[in-house]
Amino acid sequence: MIATGILVHFFVASVAANHVGVEFNRIDGRVEPVPLSSGWHIIGVGTSVVEFPTFTQTYTWTQQRGESAGGDESMNFQVASGVVINADISISYSIDSSKAPVLYQKYKRGYEEITSQIIRNAIRNALNNYGTAYDAEGLLAGGKIRLAEQVRAKINQEMNQYGIVVEQFGFVNEMRLPPNIQNAINAKIQATQEALQSEALLRKNQADAANAVAVAKGKAEAKIAEAEGDAKALEVVGEAIKKYGAEAAQVKNQTLWIEKWNGQLPTTSLGNNTTAMVGVK
């Protein structure tokens, strides 16, 4: 029983579910090229099995304590003009199980060390490499999305051959800039907002002035139309007076004569072609 227990302890190894195993000979440093699937396996004397998860892992490096390793794990990198930016970053990656032996042969480290050392250093190098193409304001305005994609592509280019597949890389929270740079950007943003407000106010005033002019013009045109109407009316009245004034005067005289008549007919009448001489004292 004792001999059997010793044989099992030294010659049998297990690989957890959703993991892949890599056989490493501690005596001669040889790595077996064929990975071990999850389950029990018989291994040689002096051989260790290093396991790698085959599912996607997400690791976050932030300034805030309590995440990941518990300390400040944020990263600094340079952008244009030598400005140093501090950022919280996150990466999600998986390991191609068929390439796990190649990965271990390359770095001779387990999953945690590859994450905290190899991949972290690759991220820092890529950030400094591509970051110099951006200024601080450009990154805050949306350039960080393009930068994150460049970093992800760079890491995949370097490490896909060893089985590391970066599925997602990005910045967590807001980037932290030096106070003087941040203040300058804030002042520029405020100035831009004030300029936009002034422009909007100017346009409103111009619109109000144009509206006032339109109202005044409308009133003036209304008065002109009214005056023209009055003049036309007077013209019509004048023409009527010219045309019917004599007849109206005659009618008026007849009216006055009738009003003054006492109702007596004349006592003397003359026939046609008769001449009468009347003495006047």
Secondary structure, 3 states (H helix, E strand, C coil): CHHHHHHHHHHEEEECCCEEEEEEECCCCCECCCCECCEEEECCCCEEEEEEECCCEEEEECCCCCCCCCCCCCEEEECHHHCEEEEEEEEEEEECHHHHHHHHHHHCCCHHHHHHHHHHHHHHHHHHHHHCCCCHHHHHHHHHHHHHHHHHHHHHHHHHHHCEEEEEEEEEEEEECCHHHHHHHHHHHHHHHHHHHHHHHHHHHHHHHHHHHHHHHHHHHHHHHHHHHHHHHHHHHHHHHHHHHHHHHHHHHHHHHHHHCCCCCCCCCCCCCCCCCCCCC
